[in-house]
């Protein structure tokens, strides 16, 4: 039985040759010009983004970091977006990179850094609007799915063809991940706040949001296990769910069950603390949207009620006592069992402040942040190349650049941010792009050469530093 990991390892080899090209694999590529596709080969070009890249690059003293920023920030627009029209309205399908499918989570994160430019670039705003409309239709097709195909005639993902229950046409993978629906809300809310445009939030969107709320209520499992179950034949235990596909048991305490993590790995305890905190934040945002835009006071009140239930339950059951004080657990079961770790994917404990789930100076967050960036986290790795968080998805020793980027995004210390930038600069294996993961001692051993989410996140970090700490970029 072919597994997702096997497919991606083969894709890494093929993508490196076909997409990155030999030029990117040579040492010293930073001196050889842009690693982006030629202008006539790019899927979408934003004049506002191009002007921003030129402006920010001038303020970065380190030439390699400037080159990497130029490559990474536009990577989603250059290579992954497929804009079109559906029923005369914008539609944007966004592949993750080397997987020809659209993840709800990834597509939001890939487009997120461009929101601040959307008001100045109407074509870019229309592209993002198209992604919101596409995500809306995805939710209506199957609110439990995490990944979708371009259309119903697209070939299925090879690792999902024998999943049970069988997938509907157009669904790429049906792993229930609470954060997937949260990200749908996040992109819509972020777009609305950035542009003031309400055109994507029509009756179809409102129907999808009713489906979101119904699904989250079902997965509180207050009246039994609910309709979702999932099984896959695989040699990797985290690719499937125990107990006839319903997952490990947990007590119904008001938190929302999430059977898979943002990494697409099965949860050990199905009450994910970071995902539930993210859900409470997202539900409050949704309440504001449906109240102000759709004028659906009933749905707005239901969202607020559920947000309060989830937040209260997570604060009651999701905190862990340590010698340093209270910290957030990663997963719990409501029976008193708690798992402490962190995974490089977001939402995780490290990314809580970034996602707006708490203030950056929140004491519990700060203690949790320190703990996950230490040996108390079994997936925190320290090697000759860097320090950072990985996760079970790629195994021991494999650091994810995303975790180093998130550490910098949530830091208030110049020295820590500078060190993160140097680790990122020196672990690209000469390609000029972020990867999914790399070996703690050997960055030339990496996974996924074309991983657009990580590229966007790196671009977002540099944009943030250019706004808030320009002297740091100028003094590297």
N, C-alpha and C positions, 0 to 999 in steps of 0.2 A: 504494500500500500504506500503510495507516494505521500510524503508529508510536506507541509508548507515549508519547513526548514530546508528540505532537500531541493524543492523548487527554487527557493530564494538563493541557495548556494550556487545552483546552476545559473540563475539569473545574474548573480554577481559577476560571474566570469563573462557571460555574454554581454552584459551591459557595459562592463569596463571597456571591452573592445569596440562594441558597436556605437555606444553613446558617448562615453568619455573620450575615447580615441587615444592612440598611442602618445599624442602630444602631452596629455595630462599626466601620464605615468612617468615621464622623465623628470629626474631631479632637476631643480632649478627652473621649473615651468613658470615661476612667478616673474621671471625676466622675459618671458616670451609672449606677453600680451594676454588679452582676455581669453578665458577658457569657455566663454559663452558660445552658443551657436551663432553663426553669421546672422546679420540683421534680417536677411530674406528667409531664414529658416526658423525664426522665432514664431511661436504660436500667437503671441500677443505682445504689443509694445505700448508702453505708457509713457508719453512725453514727460509727465510729471515725475514719474519714477526715474527716468533717465536723468533728468535735471537734478534730482535728489542724490543720485549716485555720484554724479560729478562733483556736486557741492561737498558731500560728506567725505569723499575720497581725499579732497584737498586738505582736510584737517587730520588725516591719519598719517603719522610720521613713519610708521612701519610699512614698508612697501609691500611685503607679503600679505599682511593683514588687509591692506587696502585692496589688493588684488582679489583676495578671498571674498571680501565684502562685495566687490563688483560682480563676482561670479554667483554668489549665494543668494543675495537679496532678490534678484529677478528670476531665479531659477524656476519658480512655479509658473510665472507668466511665460518664460521662454520655452518651457518644455512640457508642461502638464495640463494646461487648460484647453478645453475643446468647446468654444462658444458656438451657439447656434440659436435658433428660434423654435419655440414650441407654441402652437396656437397664437403666433404673432408676438409672443412675449420672450424676453431673454431667457436663455437656458445655458448653463455652464456645467459641463462635466469635468471633474478634476481628478486625474489619476494620481496615485501616491508617488509615482516615479516608476520604478522597475516592476511594479505590479499594475496590470491594466484593469484597475478597479478603483472606485471612489469610496473611501472610508469617510463616514460622517465626521469623525474627529479630525482626521488628517486634513480634509479639505477646508475645514474652518481654520485650522492653525496655519495652513499654507497661505491662505489669503489674508490672514489677520494683519500683517504689517502694512498692507496697502490701504487699510481703511482710512488712515489719516490723509491720504492723497485723493480719496474718491470725490470729495466735493470739488476739487480743482480739475478733475479729469472725468468728464461725463462718460466717456467710453469705459473707463475703469470701473466707475460706479455701476454701469450697466452689466459689466462682467460679473461683479460681485452679486448684484441683484439676481443674475441668472443662476448663481450657485445657491442662493437662498431658495429660489423657486425649485431648483432641482432637489435640494434637500427636503423641501416640503413634500414633493411627490414621492420621495424615498420613504419618508415616514408613513405616508398614507398607504404605500405598498406593503410595508412590513415594519412596524415600530420596534420590533425586537432584533432586527438585522443591524449589523455593524458596517457592512460593506455592500456596494451595489455595482452592477454592471451598466454599461452605457445604455443598453436597451434589451428588450426581451429576446432578441436574436443573438446576443453576444454569447460566446462560448463560456461555460461555467469555469470557475477557478478549479484547477486540477485537484486540489486537496479537499474540495467541498462536494465533489460529485456524489459521494455515497453517504453524506450526512443524513441523519435522521432526527426529526422528520425531513422529508425532501424539501428542497428550496423551491420557492416560486420563481418563475422566469423573471430575470432581471435582478435577482438577489445574488450577491457574490458570496456572502458568508452570514450565518445567522447566530453569531455569538452575542448573547445579551450582555451588553456593557452599559451600565447606567450612564457613564459619561458621554456616550454617543448622542443621546437626546439632549443632554446639557449643552453640548457644543452647538447643536442646531439652534438652541435658544441664544447662545452667546454670540454667534455670528449675526443673527438677525438683530439682536439688541445693539451690538457694536456698530452695525451698519446704520441703524436708525439714529443712534447718538452722533455718529460722524457726519451724516448727510442730512438728516431731517426728512429723508424720503420715506414715505409710507406705502409706496406703490406695490412692493412685494407682499404686503401683509393683507391679502385679500381674503375672500371667503374660503378659498382652498387652504390657505395658510392657517386660518382660524380652525378649520376642520382638523388639520394636522395637530394643532396645539391641544385640541380636545382629546385627540388620540394619545398625545404625550402624557397628559394628566391621567387618563384612564390606565395607561400602561404602568406609570409610576405607582398608582394606587394598587394595581394588581400585584406589583412586586413588593409591596409591603407585606404581602402574604398573610393578611389578617384573617382571611377566610379560606385557608388551605393553600396548597402550593401554586395555584394559578395555572394558566394555560401553557407556560413556557417550559420546554424541556429540550435537551440537545445531546446527541451522541455521535461520536466519530470513531471509526476504527483507526488507531494510530499507535505507534510504538512510543510516542511521547505522551506521558500521562496528563500533562497540562493541556492537551488538545481536546479533551473530552470531559464529560461530567459523570460523577458517580451516581449511584442510587437511581437507576433507570432514567438518567439524564436530568434529574432535578437538582443535583449538586449536593454538597455536604450540608448536613442539617444546621439550622440556626433557629433561634427563638424569635418569634414575631414581637418586636419591641417598639415598632414605629419607624425604624430605619428601613431603607429600600434595599432589597437584595440586588446584588450584581454578580452574576455567575462567572463573568470573565473580567479580567483587569484591562486597563488601557493598552497593555502589551499584547492582548488577545490570548493570554494564558489564563487558565482556570484559577479562580480564587481558592484559597485553602478554607478560609472562613468567608461566607458569602455576604457579610455586611462590611462593605468597603468604607472605611472612615473618610478618606479624601474624596471619594466619589459622592458620598452622602453630603459632605460639607459643600461640595460643588453643586449638588442638586438643590440644596436649600438656597444658595446664592442665585442659581439660574431660575428657580421658581419665583423668587421675588422680582427678578427682571421681567419674567413673563407676565406676572401680575400687572406690572406697570404698563407693559405693551398692550395687553388685551383690554386694559381699562382705558388707556389714553387713545389708542388707535382704533380698536374694534368696538369700544364702548360696551364690552361684555362684562358687566359688573359681577355676574354670578361666577363666571370662570375666574375672574381676577380674585375674588374672595376665596374660591376653592384652592387656587395656587398659593395664596398667602397662608391659608390654613395648613396645607400640606407642608409648606416650607417651615412653619413653626413646629409642627410635629417632628419632622425629620431633624431639625436643628436641636430640639430638646432631647430627643432620643440619642443623637450622636454625642452630645455633650455628656449625657448620663452614662452611656455604655462604651464610648470610644476613647476614653482617656486612660492613660497608663501611669502608674506611680513609679518614679525612679528616684535614686538618691539626689538627683538635681532638682526634682520637683515633677509636676504633672507634664506629660507629653501626650501627643496623639499616638494611638496605636495605628497600625496600617489596616488590619482586618480584625473583626471580632465576630462572635457567634451569638451574643446575647445571653449565653449561659455563664459567662464569666471568663471564657477563654479569649486571649488576646495575642495577636501576632505583631511583633515589632520588626519592621524592615522598611525599606523603600525601594521602589522600582524607578528606573530613569524616566519612564513615560509619565505624562501628565494627564489627569490629576494624580499627584503623589503628595507625600507630605512636604517635600521641598517646594512644590509649586503652589501651595495653598495661598500664599500672599500674592503671587503673580496672578492667580485666577480670581482674586478679589474675595476670597473666602474669609479673610481676616486682614487686619492691619499688619504691616511689615514689622512693627515694634511690639506686636502681641507677645506676651511672655511665653505662653504655651507654644506658639509657633516658633519662637526663637530657640527654645529648648529642644523642640522637635527637630528643627533645622540643624542644630549643632550635633544632635545625636545621629541623624541619618548620614552626616558627613564625618562619621567616625567608625571605629571598629565595632561599635554596638550594632551597626547595620551589617548583616551578613553579605550584602551585595554592594558594599563600599570597598573598592579595590585601590591599592596603592602599588605602583610599579615604577620602573625607570622612566617611563614616558609621561605619566600623569597620575592624578588621583581623580576618582569619580565613581559614580553609582552606575551599576549595570542592572542585572535582573536575571531571572531564570530563563528568559526567552533565548538568549544567546549563551548563557552559562557563565561559569566562573572565569575570572580574570578579564572579562570583556567589558570595558568601560564605554558608556554611551556619551558621545559629545553633547547630546541634549542635556545631560545632567550637569555638565560643566557650564554650559550656557545658562541653565536655570540657576545655578549657584551664583553666577555673575549678575543675573537679572534681579536676584533677591538680596544682593549684598549692598551694604552701605560703606564698605571699606575699600579705598582705592587699591591697597596692596593686594587684597583678595581678588578684586576684579582684574587687576593687572596680571596676576598669576594665572587666572582662568584664561585670559586672552592668549598668554604665551603657550599654555597647554594646547589650546585650540589651534593656534598657528602651527605648532610643531607636530601635530598628529594627523595631518591631512594626507599623509603619504604622497605629497607632491601633486595632488590632484586639484587643489584649490576649492574643494567642496567638503562639507560635513558628511560623515558616514553614520550608519546605524550604530556601530560599535567598533572598537579596536582593542587589540591585546594590550594589556597594561604595560608590557615591556617592549612590544614591537608593533608600532602603528601601521607597518606595511601589511600586517594581518588584520583585515577589516572586513566588515559585512556591509552590503548594500551601497554601491557607489553612487546610486541615484535615488536619494531619499529626501524628497523635497521638503518635508516638514522640518527636518533638522536644518536645512539650508535657510528656510524662511526664519526660523527661530534665531539663527546666528545673525542674519540681516537685521532682525528686530533688536537684538542686543546692541549692535553697532549704532543703529538709529537712536536708541535710548541714550547711549553714552554721548553721542554727538550733541544731543539736546541738553543733557544734564551734567556731563563731565567732559567737555571738549578738551580741557587741558590734559586729561589722562590720555586721550587718543593722540594728542599732539606731542606727548613726552615719552612714548613707548620706546 
